[in-house]
Amino acid sequence: MTQIPSPESATEPLFTVGSITALVTAVLALVVAFGLPVSDDQQTAILGVVAVAAPLVVAAVGRGRVWSPATVARLMERRR
């Protein structure tokens, strides 16, 4: 049976993953600014991949950690 997460264990998975994604992007920009030998085209390509991949990662991780109100209501009905 699927367990309903308790309010005590609730977190903000999208905020956390979004913060990590932003941090990775900022670190990449910083490393490039301090001399990583990367051409302008390579920088554009890397940031393009990050811009596309980041929302997909956030969605995939977040989707597995959040519950819709309808799902919670259905699970609560099963417990009765």
ABEGO torsion letter per residue (X at the ends): XBBBBBAAABBBAAAAAAAAAAAAAAAAAAAAAAGBBBBAAAAAAAAAAAAAAAAAAAAAAAAAABBBAAAAAAAAAAAX
